[in-house]
Structure formats: C-alpha cells, structure tokens
Amino acid sequence: MNRIEQRLELLKSKGEKAFITYMTAGLPNLEKTIDIIKAQEEAGVDIIELGVPFSDPVADGPVIQEASFKSIAGGTNIYKIFEMVKTVRKTCETPLVFMMYYNTILHYGVEAFVDKCIETGIDGLIVPDVPFEEQDEITMHLNKENAPILIQLVAPVSKERIPMLVSNARGFIYCVSSMGVTGQGAQAFHKNVGEYLRAVKAASKIPVMMGFGIKTVEDVAPFKDDIDGCIVGSALIQLMEKNDYDLDVIKKYIKNFKKGWHGE
C-alpha cells in the first residue's frame, strides 16, 4: 500500500469521506506552494493533487488554464516541481498526486519520470489526455517498488467501459461529474450523474471520488451515498487568489468543508 491507499483505508475504518484538493504547482510561486501544502495538511486535507502547469491543458477550464499560464510565466517547470516536492517530503506525509498532461512525461522520458516520482515521493498520477487503451507505455514502468499509482478517470458517457476501467485500478476512481472542462459549477453536472455514480460504485472495488465543478458541501450532498469522497480544484484556486493566498483562509475553507462533509 502506498500513502493514497493507506489514507483511504484509514478513512474507511473511521466511516469518513475523503476530501481531496487540487492546486497548481508554482502558483503564486514554488516557495508559497510549499507553505500552502503544509497549511492544507495542518487543516486535515486527505490527498492533494498538484497540477503540473502545461501550455494546453485540454481538460481544464479558464480558472486552471489561467493558473497554469501564470505558473509557467513565473518559471515553473517539472524539474523545479520535483525539487519542491523533495523539500515538502521532509516534513509532509499527505498523499501527493500529480495532475498533468502526457507530453510533459514524454519530454522528461517515461521511465526517468517514474523513477523521479519514486525518488521524490509522488504517490499518484492523473493524466487526463491518455485513454485507457494507450496507457501501456507508462504502466509498464509503474510496477517498480514505491512507484506512483495511475488514477483512472471515468466519465458520464463511459457506460459499458466502466467494468474495464475499474477492473485493475488502484487508489481511487476519479469520476468526472460533467461533460466538459473543470470549474463549470454544479449547474453543469451531467443530468444522469447520480445514476452514473451508482454504476461506477457498484462496479468498483476501490473508493470512488467525484470531481469537476464542486465548490461547496451542498454541491455533493445529494450524492453522498454514491461516492467515497470529492475533489475541489477551481473553487480553491479562486479562493486563494481572492485572498492573496492567505494560509488561514485556506485552512478555514478545508476545515469547514470537512466538517460539513462529515455532517458536523
């Protein structure tokens, strides 16, 4: 078991739902990214997705696109992110997942990239532009000891593909709530999102998480029985930017979300 699986097992034993956040690495800068990760850990976040900025983030909406642009303009790249993660891992045990695009991995070198993830302590990978049928190039290197888990994405139109997508998955299943990009809001949830989530939950042996368009506990409350946790990204970035990356504001948001998520 890696950190993701350990954390989710712990939550299951306590009867709690997971709260996962997304943040763009290097926003507002890499030094502040370290502080934000530590603040989230202190606030009790369960897993942190670190967005590796990319020039053409096809799965992301305007908020994360703009965040990627700002981060790249500030000089962020995968090499600097790995060094930042090394520093984080000296004090942080929260599971860390890279959310990124495959071109960055290819440019780095697939095996070298996986080896660097092992060295620095990255626990998972989400690569939205690599379909299931084309994952062999990277999965062949993920059987190494302490290699990150490749998180499988499932969409509302997956239907007959669901059993295939979840069959050998590890960590958690990332259920996309809507057709389109991140950050659209709950009003853009797929019209049959409940039915779709129940189908994934029934087929999956591992936890099921819901992401895309979530801002508040109220957005996911109707689906609480159908999922094991949720993921917030664009809303957190907007909150951080609006409040000049104030760590206390970030902590308060996470603590309040978790309290509401657990019905406190």
C-alpha positions, -999 to +999 in steps of 0.1 A: +000+000+000+012+035-008+001+067+010-031+071-010-043+036-002-033+039+034-052+071+038-083+058+022-082+026+043-080+048+074-110+069+063-130+038+056-122+024+090-135+056+105-165+058+083-154+091+068-155+106+033-123+118+016-117+154+009-092+160-019-079+193-032-062+205-064-037+233-066-014+244-094+022+240-085+041+273-087+011+295-080+019+321-068+054+307-067+071+274-056+081+287-022+045+296-014+033+263-029+053+246-001+035+267+025+001+260+010+007+223+010+017+224+047-013+245+056-036+220+039-020+192+057-025+210+090-061+216+081-067+179+076-069+175+038-067+139+028-050+140-006-035+169-025-035+170-063-005+190-076-012+204-110+019+204-132+013+235-154+010+229-191+006+252-221-025+234-234-044+219-205-073+204-225-093+191-196-092+223-176-115+253-176-105+290-175-095+292-138-069+264-140-058+275-175-050+309-162-033+294-131-011+273-154-003+303-175+008+323-145+028+295-131+047+289-164+053+326-168+068+326-133+094+300-145+078+268-131+087+235-148+087+198-139+123+199-128+117+226-103+085+210-091+104+177-083+128+197-062+099+214-045+084+181-037+117+169-022+115+197+002+079+191+010+085+154+018+110+163+046+080+172+068+048+162+049+032+127+047+000+137+030-005+118-002+005+138-033-008+132-068+004+148-100-024+160-123-006+165-156-005+160-193+014+133-211+036+155-232+054+166-200+061+129-192+072+121-227+096+150-228+111+140-195+114+104-205+088+080-193+110+057-172+131+085-159+099+104-149+086+074-130+120+069-113+120+106-102+085+102-088+097+073-067+127+093-056+108+124-045+077+107-031+049+112-056+021+088-048-002+090-078-006+103-113-037+116-131-031+120-168-064+130-185-052+130-221-041+094-221-071+070-228-071+036-211-061+018-243-029+039-246-016+036-210+008+007-216+038+030-223+037+043-187+021+014-168+050-009-178+072+012-155+047+015-126+053-020-113+085-008-096+086-006-058+071+027-045+060+037-080+030+061-081-005+048-088-021+057-121-055+070-112-083+060-137-107+087-149-143+077-157-168+100-175-206+100-176-205+085-211-182+056-202-212+032-196-201-001-210-164+008-205-168+011-167-160-025-158-128-023-179-117+010-164-122-001-128-111-038-131-074-034-121-075+002-109-057+012-077-060+041-053-094+056-063-116+061-093-119+097-104-155+102-116-158+133-138-192+149-129-198+167-162-191+167-199-165+194-205-137+210-185-130+217-148-146+246-129-180+248-146-200+246-113-227+222-100-252+235-126-232+217-152-233+183-136-244+156-160-282+152-160-278+115-150-249+120-127-265+101-098-272+070-119-237+072-134-220+074-100-240+045-087-230+024-117-193+031-110-197+025-073-213-009-080-185-020-103-155-006-083-137-024-056-118+008-046-131+042-034-150+064-059-143+102-059-163+129-076-146+159-092-152+188-116-174+218-107-175+213-069-174+243-047-194+235-015-206+206+005-241+213-008-229+205-043-221+169-034-246+163-006-271+146-029-245+121-040-230+113-006-243+077-006-228+071-041-193+083-036-164+079-011-151+115-014-149+145-036-123+168-052-122+206-052-099+225-076-110+256-094-130+269-064-100+266-041-077+284-066-103+312-069-105+314-031-067+316-028-063+343-055-091+364-040-075+363-006-039+367-017-030+331-007-038+337+029-030+304+047-056+309+074-083+314+048-072+282+031-072+263+064-106+276+073-121+265+039-107+230+043-118+226+079-153+238+072-157+216+041-146+186+061-169+194+090-198+197+066-188+166+046-189+146+079-222+161+090-207+180+119 
